[in-house]
């Protein structure tokens, strides 16, 4: 009996030692791969910095100590100038130049009531972003179900829809905007078209991935009672995926606000063009006023998105598990 127990104990010891050796080998291999990956990363980073220095006429490293000079140059002579520029108030430093011509940008509603120029342009940027996101969500919603593997058995149709959405999101919004600006001239319309096209491709991909992860039991039940494909999608899939769809919609809205600002800098209307001009002309107060307004707008959109998502999903999704 004792001999059998000793034999069993020795067997367990050998297995434990084998497992320990195997774990040490895996751990050593993992450390080797980690150090190898870090070495490759450092080599690639060093090569990139060398390439940047060479292509920048050897001035990249020489200019690094002056990296934050631009920030220093953007500090206005008076902190209140930022708010005067933001609300189009007269400046005590007005010398007739464009640098301090804040009141000239006012959009008058009545003889005494006006909308500050930057608020008006920011509203234009928001309109571009909202309208583009709604268009993108509408078409992305319609296409995503045709791209889902669990809803469409036809591989040709599914592949065509997926490739189509890949083409739509293949080019950045600013590239598409440049193309449409050349055709349709300057203004917000080319920006709306460019952002909408990219949004259809981006949201369509996110949407069909959510659809493919949906629970198919409701769809199977509807199929069993003879429901059509549209009815199965509308009543069996959409109620499950709609909260996630809205989350992605709100996230894309934030992204499109920033994209619309960038497009504005190349002639697409909105606040972006004014930001480009103020930076290029060295107007410190105007630049900081626009940046401050952009920051406030992004935070407001983010908070509104969180509030709306909480209303759609419910407070229970945001409570800590007990």
N, C-alpha and C positions, 0 to 999 in steps of 0.2 A: 504493500500500500504506500509506504513511504517512498519506495523507489519509483513508483508510478507518479507520485506527486512531484518528486524531484525532476523526473523526465519532463513532465508537463510544464514545470516552472522554467526548466532550461529552454524548452521550445518557445515559451512566451518571451524569454529574455533575448533569444536569437531574433525573433520577429521584431521585438522592440528596438534592438540594435540596428536591424536592417532598415526599419522605418526612420530611425534617427539619422543613419548614414544617408538615406535617400533625401531626407529633408535638408541636410547640410549641403548635399550636392546641388539641390534646387536653389537653395539660398545663395550659394556661391555663384551659380550661373546667373541668378537675378542680379547680384551685385556687379558681375562682369558686364552684363548687358546695360546696366545703369551707367557705369563708368564709360562704357563704349559710346552710349548715346550722348552723354555729356561732352565727351571728346569731339564727337561729330558736330554737336551744336556749337561748341567753342570755335572749332575750325571754320564752320560755315559763317559764324558771326564775324570772326577775324577777316575772312575773305571778303565778306560784304562791306565791312568798314574800309578795307584796303581798296576795293573797287570804287566805293563812294568817294574816297579821297582822290583817286586817280582821275575819275570822270569829272570831279569838281576842280580840276586844274591844281590839285595838290593843296587846296585850301580848306578841306573838310576839318582836319584836326586843328588847323590854325584858327578856325572860326568858332570852335567849340566853346572857348572861354567867353565868347560874346553871345552865347545861346539865348540868354534872357535879356539882352539889350532892348529887344523889341518891346518887352513888357515894361521896362523902365521908360521907354519913349512914349508909351501910351498913357502915362500918368498925367492927368490934366493939371493946370496951374491952380485950379480951385475945385474942390470936391463937389461943390454945388453946381458946377457947370454940367455935370452928368445929368442931374435932374432938370436943369434948364433945357438941355438938349432933348431930354425925353419928353417933356411936356410943352415944347415949343415956346418957352418963356424968353423974354429979352435978356441978353447977356450984358453985364457992365463992361465987358472987354470988347464989345462990338466995334470993329474998326472998318466995317464995310466989306470985309472979306467973306468968302464962303465958309470959313472956319467957324464963324459965330452967327451965321444967318439963320438961327433957329426958328424965328416966327414965320419965315417965308414958306415953310413947308406945311403950314396949317391948312386943313380942309374945312372951310367954313360951312356950317349948316344954316346959321342965321348970321346977322351982322355981328353979333357978339359971341355966339356959341360956335365952337370949333372942335374938330377932332385932331389931336396931334398927329403929325405926319407918320411917325413910327408906329403908332397904334393902328392907323389906317393900313399901312403896308403889312403889319403883322397879321391883321385880320384877313388881308388878301392872301397871305401865305397859308393861314389856317384854312381858308376856303378851298385853296388848291389841294391841300392835304386831305381834308374831309371828303371833298367831292371825289377825288382820285381813289381814296380808300373804299368808299361806298361802291364805286364802279368796279374796283378790283375784287371786292368781296362778292358782289353779285355774280360776276362771271366765274370767279374761282369756285363759288358754291355750286354753280350749274355744271362745271366741268369735273369737279372732284369725284363725283359719284361714278362717272364714266371711266375714271382712271383707277378705281378701287378694285383690287383683285377678287374680293369676296362678293362683289356685286355684278361684275361684268366678266363673263367667261370668254368672250371673244378677245383673243390676244392682240389681234390687229387693231381693233378699235381702242383697246386699252393702251396699247403702245403708241398709237397715233396721238391720243390725247396727252399722254405723258411727254412725248417728244415736243408737242406743240407748246406745252407749258414751260418746258426747258428752254425753248427758243425765246419765249417771252421774257424770261428772267435772265437770259444769258448776258445781256448788255446792261451796264449800270444806267440809272435814270439820267445822269448828266450826259451820257453819250446819246441816248435816245432823244433827249431834249435838244441837243445840238443839231441832230438830224431834222427834227420837226421845226426848229427855229429857222433853219435854212429854207424850209418850204413855206411855213406859215407866218414868218416874220416874228418880231419880238412881241412878248405879251404872255399872259397866264395860260392861254389855250394850249400852246405846245407843252408847257409844264404839266398840265392836267393829263394830256394824252400820254406823255412819257412816264409819269408816275403810275398812271392807271395800268399801262401795259406791263410794267415790271411787277406791280402788285398782283395782277391776275396770276402770273406765273408763280410768284412766291407763296401767296395764300393758297392757290390750287394745290401745290405740293404738300403744304402743311395740312390742309383739309383732308386730302385723300389718305394720308397716313393715319389721321385720326379715325377716319371711316373704316380702314382696314383693321383697326384694333377694337371696333365696336362688338358688342355681344350680339350674336346672330340668332339668338333664340326667338326674339320677337319677330324677326324677319321670317324665320322658318314657320312660325305659327300662322303668320299672315299668308304665306305661300300655301300652307295646308288648306286654308279656307278659300283659296282661289283668288287672292288679291293680285292686282297687276303689279308690274315692276315699279311704277311710280308710286303706287299706294304702299308697297312694302318699304320703299325708301323713305317716303314722307312720314309714315306712321311708325315704322319699326326702327329706323336709323336716325333720322333727324332729331327726335327728342333726346337721344343719348349724346349726340355729338355737338349739339347747339351751344352748350356752355363753353366747350373748348374752342369752338368756332369764334365765339364772341371774345374770348381771351386773346386769340391770335389777331382778331380784327383790331382790338384796342392796342395791342403791341405794335401792329403795323401802322396804326395811326400815328403813334409817337415817332416811328421811323420816318414816315412820310412827311412829318413836320420838318424834320431836319433835312430830308432830301429836297423838299420844296425850297428851303432856304438856300441850299447849294445851287439849285437850278436857277434861282433868282439872280445869283451872282453872274451867270452867263447870259442873262437877258430874259429869264422866264418870269419876270414880275415878282412882286412881293418885297420882303425886307432884305433879301439876299443882295440885290443890286445896290441898295443904299449902304450895306455893310462893306461891300467891295470898294465902293467909292470912298467911303470914310477912311478905310485902312490905307488905300492907295494915296490919298491926299494928306495923310498924317493928322486927321482931325480926332484928337484924343477923346474929347468929351462925347462926340457923336458915336465913335466906335464903342466906347464903354456903355453908353446908353442903349445901343442896339443889342450888345451882348447881354446886358442885364435884362432887357425885355425878352430876349430869347430864352434865357435861363428861367425866368418867371413863367413863361408860357409852357416850357417843357415840364416844369414841376406841376403846373396847374393841369396839364393834360394827363400826366401820370396819376395825380390824385383823383381826377375825375374817372380815369380808367379803373382804378382800384375800387372806387365807390360803386361804379356801375357793375363791375364784376361781382362785388359782394351782393348787390341787389339781385343779380341774375342767378348766381349759384346758391346763395343763402349763407347766413352767418355760421351755420354748422360746419362748413368747409374750412373756416378760418379759426376754429377753436382748437386748443391743444388737447391731445388725447389724454384722457384721465387714466 
